[in-house]
């Protein structure tokens, strides 16, 4: 049974007890990482959420790492180291030159401190990293407001180029991966740093973005020495990494190998050159049925076997990722890689997932999108949500904000302005009143104007602030008079008795200012008799009366009879129409229009004004009636006539008493001097003194 993809082999072994009762209860188990010494190869599991752990098995499965960062594995309950050559029991280690079993003579360490005083702000080159450099470490000696930058000789920016400061993390450059760290990620007082394993495949330049005094930059890297030997370190293997999976031991070809095989024989109880299958029966009887099966150590042929040559890159740089061991087919003696067909494919170990980079990723501010601006024009506000987040095990978690205090918190509110608001402008003065008297209207031009001076739609401006562009105006009361046209020039009859006509209409008199209520009942005559002499023997067209209109409402037609007659004494003789052909024949048909087909506003005459002077009002009744004079609701409300209006707004003129007049033109002086209390002046300036007395009595009555 293979481990679950997101857990290592020790986690799977502990989790297999989740469905087994412990002291009558069920728990979820995880590895207890604080064991030491001989307990490292025991299966000690902690109950998740509780403060106790239990030894579930005396031994873990063979091949289980002794601890999280171990370079050793457990075999038969014993912790056995793995040398840098991937052999169990080997004591070979990697020297500072990266050589497995080397003696530190194959390389040269280059180090120093850049302490120059800088004056100008900006980028300053501090050190050059040559091609082939390994174990690169560039570190500020103390924290500062300066930044480190890295660039290739081709001009490509790797970290912090073009005045843009990158986030801490891993960046590829020069054929290797550089880890960029900020001071808040390091517990010491050191400042920024660049770290890389190398080797580099080109020359790289390290710069400092100078902003304050230089605290000193320590640099160190390793380059190959004059007597370089071929490295024994596997290309995909990092020093200190445990070897998981199947254990492959080469057959002995030297005394050292024989000693290693002899040690293996003692551990496993097998003869040299063979590798046992650790049976589940060697585990305690209470071991679960779904226990991860013991690791099978394959038999090898004489010349080639499978060998772990490294691990895949971790899927993440932090926050718990995963990686797998890489197995290649190698010559057992020379360790040179050969095509996989040289090894038995059935014995190739199955790569098992391992957790890596378990340390949590740095917290960061997760910035939401800005909301829409609170105003469509002018200065408004917009908001966004800011959360402190942290990534672990491919999940983004929301954490408390204090974890992001080392970072500058982005703003959650901001001002915004989509555009400058348009505004109302009054373009013209008020026009004159539409009527010379009475109540009329006056207008002015009001436009919505953009900030560029263009006239735009009214919707671009605030309709609540729109100035009035029309208002009523009162030009005072209007008098009414009969208006007459001149008498018609022709008599209605060319001979005999006829009539002449004129038009008579009652209209507002714009000239007279007399406060008349109307035109009165004495309507002037509209007809007057006329006679063009006797008609004996005269030929003329004679017309009958018009018929009724063909339509009760709207447009229609009506006809009449027209005949040619000759008038004699007291009689008319009908003649052939030809006899009257020299005369203009009256029309025999005309259009007619009785009334509109639809509802219409009707109103009564205005009532008498409530006051004869100093402002009163008058009313009338307004109704909407249909064609049949029934009440209707189909009239246009905007055309409804007014039902009330003001009237007689002129000042009241007191009645003139012929016996009480001012005898002098300057009686106002008498009033101002308060001489009206004397009989002489009261008589000489009777009208003025009486007017003052009336005002005083009205004032006292109002109090």
C-alpha positions, 0 to 999 in steps of 0.5 A, spaced: 500 500 500 503 506 497 502 512 502 498 518 501 500 523 496 501 529 501 504 525 507 511 522 508 512 514 510 512 516 518 505 520 518 502 514 514 504 509 519 501 513 525 495 514 521 494 507 520 492 507 528 486 512 527 481 506 526 484 502 532 481 504 539 486 506 544 484 505 552 476 505 549 477 511 545 479 513 538 484 518 536 487 521 530 495 520 530 501 524 527 508 523 528 511 525 535 517 529 533 521 530 539 524 523 541 531 522 541 536 517 541 534 510 541 527 512 540 528 515 533 526 508 530 520 507 534 513 509 532 511 514 537 505 517 535 502 523 538 494 524 539 492 530 535 489 535 539 492 532 546 498 533 550 500 525 550 504 520 545 504 513 545 509 508 542 505 504 537 510 500 535 517 498 537 520 499 530 518 503 524 518 500 517 525 499 514 527 505 510 524 510 514 528 517 516 530 517 523 528 524 523 525 530 519 532 532 517 535 526 518 541 523 513 540 516 516 534 511 516 532 506 520 534 498 519 531 493 524 530 498 529 537 501 528 538 508 526 544 507 520 547 513 517 548 514 509 554 517 506 554 522 501 555 516 496 548 513 498 551 507 501 548 505 508 554 505 513 558 509 509 562 515 513 563 519 507 561 526 507 561 532 502 567 537 503 566 545 502 568 544 495 562 539 494 566 533 493 564 527 496 569 524 500 574 530 498 579 533 502 577 541 501 583 541 496 579 542 490 577 549 490 578 556 493 574 560 498 573 567 496 571 572 501 571 579 503 567 585 506 565 591 501 566 597 506 567 603 501 563 609 503 558 611 497 555 618 496 550 618 490 544 615 491 542 609 486 546 603 483 553 601 485 557 595 483 560 592 489 562 585 487 563 580 481 561 573 481 565 569 476 563 563 472 563 556 476 562 559 483 558 555 488 556 556 495 554 563 494 553 568 500 552 575 499 549 578 506 549 585 509 552 586 515 546 589 519 540 592 517 539 598 513 534 602 508 539 599 502 537 594 497 542 588 494 541 587 486 543 582 482 544 583 474 547 578 469 553 581 464 548 581 458 544 586 462 538 582 464 536 584 471 535 578 476 533 581 482 531 588 484 532 591 477 530 598 474 528 601 481 523 595 482 524 592 489 522 584 488 519 580 493 523 575 497 523 568 494 527 564 489 530 567 482 533 563 477 539 567 474 546 564 471 544 557 471 542 557 479 537 559 483 538 565 488 534 565 494 533 573 496 531 574 503 529 580 507 531 582 514 524 580 517 525 573 515 532 572 519 532 572 526 539 575 526 541 583 525 543 582 518 540 585 513 538 583 506 542 577 503 543 573 496 544 565 497 545 560 491 548 553 491 551 554 484 555 553 480 554 559 475 554 558 468 556 566 467 559 572 470 554 576 475 554 582 478 552 584 485 550 591 486 547 595 492 542 600 491 545 606 496 540 610 500 543 611 506 550 609 509 553 603 507 553 598 513 558 593 509 557 587 505 560 580 506 561 576 500 563 569 499 563 564 494 567 558 492 571 557 485 574 550 483 582 550 484 588 548 480 587 541 482 580 540 480 578 532 480 571 530 478 566 531 483 563 525 486 557 529 489 550 527 485 548 532 481 540 532 484 542 530 491 543 536 496 548 534 502 544 532 508 538 529 505 535 522 507 535 517 502 528 513 502 526 507 498 529 501 497 537 500 499 541 497 494 548 495 496 554 493 491 557 487 491 564 487 494 570 490 490 574 492 495 576 491 503 572 497 504 566 494 501 567 488 504 567 491 511 560 495 509 557 488 507 560 485 513 556 490 517 550 489 513 550 482 515 550 483 522 544 488 522 540 483 517 542 476 519 544 475 511 550 473 508 554 478 504 551 480 497 544 478 499 538 483 501 532 480 505 525 482 505 523 485 512 517 481 514 511 484 517 511 479 522 517 482 525 512 487 528 508 487 534 502 483 534 497 489 535 500 492 528 494 494 524 492 490 518 493 496 513 500 497 516 505 500 510 508 494 508 516 493 509 521 495 504 523 490 499 531 490 498 532 487 491 537 482 489 542 485 484 545 482 478 553 482 478 554 488 474 549 494 474 543 496 480 539 501 481 541 507 485 538 513 488 542 519 484 538 525 488 531 528 488 526 532 484 525 539 486 521 541 491 514 543 488 514 549 493 519 554 496 515 554 503 509 552 506 510 544 505 511 541 498 513 535 496 519 531 492 520 524 490 527 520 489 530 519 483 533 512 481 538 511 475 541 505 473 549 505 474 555 500 474 556 497 481 563 499 480 564 505 477 558 508 479 557 511 472 550 511 469 548 506 464 541 505 460 536 503 464 535 496 460 542 494 464 538 493 470 532 489 472 526 494 471 522 489 476 527 491 482 526 499 480 524 502 487 517 506 487 519 513 488 515 515 494 513 522 496 516 526 501 515 532 504 519 538 503 520 546 505 516 545 511 517 552 514 511 556 513 511 561 507 511 569 509 505 572 511 503 577 505 497 582 504 492 579 500 489 586 496 482 585 494 479 589 488 477 597 488 470 598 489 466 602 484 467 610 485 462 613 490 460 618 485 460 618 477 463 625 477 467 629 482 471 627 488 468 620 491 471 615 495 472 607 493 474 601 498 478 595 498 478 589 502 485 587 505 487 581 508 493 578 512 494 571 508 499 565 509 500 559 504 501 552 507 500 545 504 497 549 497 492 552 501 491 560 502 489 561 510 487 568 513 491 569 519 491 575 524 493 581 522 499 582 526 503 577 522 503 582 517 506 588 521 513 587 518 510 589 511 507 596 510 499 595 510 496 597 503 491 603 504 483 600 504 480 607 502 482 612 496 479 618 493 477 617 486 474 622 480 471 619 474 471 626 471 469 633 473 462 634 474 458 638 469 454 644 471 448 649 470 449 655 466 444 661 465 446 663 458 440 669 457 437 674 461 429 673 462 425 675 456 419 680 457 413 677 459 408 674 454 402 678 455 402 686 456 397 685 462 395 680 466 398 673 468 403 671 463 410 667 462 417 669 461 423 664 460 431 664 460 436 659 457 439 654 462 444 649 459 448 643 462 455 645 460 461 640 461 468 642 464 470 643 457 465 648 455 461 644 451 453 643 452 451 636 454 445 633 456 441 635 462 442 628 465 450 630 466 448 635 471 444 635 478 437 635 476 435 637 483 440 644 482 437 646 475 435 653 475 428 655 473 428 656 465 420 659 466 416 662 471 410 666 471 409 674 470 404 678 472 403 685 468 397 687 472 389 687 471 387 687 464 380 691 462 375 688 457 372 691 451 368 690 445 372 689 439 369 691 432 371 690 425 368 694 419 362 693 415 362 689 409 363 692 403 358 688 399 351 687 401 348 680 401 343 681 395 345 684 389 338 687 388 333 688 393 333 687 401 340 684 404 344 685 409 351 687 411 356 684 416 361 685 421 365 681 427 364 683 434 368 680 439 369 681 447 377 682 448 382 684 453 383 691 452 391 693 453 390 700 452 385 702 458 387 700 465 380 701 467 378 695 472 372 693 468 369 686 470 367 684 462 364 687 456 357 687 459 350 685 455 350 691 450 353 687 445 354 691 438 350 689 432 353 684 427 348 686 421 345 692 418 340 692 412 342 694 405 338 695 399 341 695 392 334 697 388 329 692 385 330 686 382 325 685 377 327 681 371 334 680 374 338 673 373 341 670 378 343 664 382 339 662 388 342 658 393 338 653 398 340 652 405 346 647 407 344 640 409 346 637 416 354 635 416 355 628 414 359 627 420 357 628 428 364 630 430 371 631 426 371 633 419 365 632 414 361 635 408 354 638 407 351 640 400 345 645 398 341 646 392 343 652 387 339 654 381 338 659 376 332 664 377 329 670 374 326 675 379 319 678 377 314 682 381 313 677 387 315 671 383 321 667 381 322 664 375 327 658 374 331 658 368 336 653 365 343 654 369 346 656 362 342 663 363 347 664 369 353 661 366 356 668 366 355 669 373 360 666 378 356 660 381 356 659 388 359 652 391 354 647 392 358 643 397 363 645 403 367 641 409 364 642 416 366 640 423 361 640 428 366 638 434 372 634 436 372 626 437 374 625 444 374 628 451 376 635 452 376 640 458 370 645 459 370 650 464 365 655 467 366 663 466 370 666 472 367 668 478 367 675 481 373 677 484 373 676 492 376 683 493 375 689 489 382 691 490 389 690 494 389 682 491 383 677 491 382 671 487 376 668 483 375 661 481 371 657 476 369 649 475 373 645 470 371 638 467 373 633 462 367 631 458 367 626 453 363 627 446 357 625 449 358 630 455 359 625 460 365 625 465 371 623 462 378 622 465 382 622 458 384 629 457 391 631 457 392 633 464 398 638 462 392 642 458 387 643 464 385 650 465 387 653 471 381 653 476 383 659 481 387 665 479 389 672 483 385 678 481 384 686 483 391 686 485 391 694 485 391 698 491 384 701 493 383 708 491 379 711 497 372 714 495 373 722 494 369 726 499 367 733 495 366 736 502 373 734 505 379 736 500 386 739 501 386 747 500 393 747 499 398 743 495 403 742 501 399 739 506 404 733 507 408 738 511 402 739 515 402 732 516 409 731 518 409 737 523 403 733 526 399 739 526 392 736 524 390 736 531 389 743 530 382 745 527 384 750 522 389 745 519 384 739 520 379 743 515 385 746 511 388 739 509 382 735 510 384 729 506 391 728 508 389 729 515 383 724 515 388 719 511 393 719 517 387 718 522 385 712 518 391 709 518 393 710 525 386 707 527 387 701 522 394 700 526 391 700 533 386 695 531 391 690 528 395 690 535 
